[in-house]
Amino acid sequence: MGKKKTIVLDKDFEEIIPEFLIKRKTDIVIIQKALEDGDYSLVESLGHKLKGTCGSYGFKDLSEIGKKIEDAAKVRKEETIIKLIEKIENYLANIDIKFE
């Protein structure tokens, strides 16, 4: 287990963040399945989606991981993608969100 990280988000996001986080966990499952199927195009697309969506909601670290997944999928680096998925799981398990 990693160290807890506090993320401060705009109060306007308070109602939508729980669903947003559930969708990120779903993204992990979809990326894993796409990777198993060798569908790097889908992995790349999902990485791109993570990059944009997470950045828009204030999750800079997740956005950066999404970019790395997108880049790794372009060159079919499976081991890198697996490690990045683990980073997402660790991140989601260890964030504390505050709203201001």
Secondary structure, 3 states (H helix, E strand, C coil): CCCCEEEEECHHHCCCHHHHHHHHHHHHHHHHHHHHCCCHHHHHHHHHHHHHHHHHCCCHHHHHHHHHHHHHHHCCCHHHHHHHHHHHHHHHHCEEEEEC
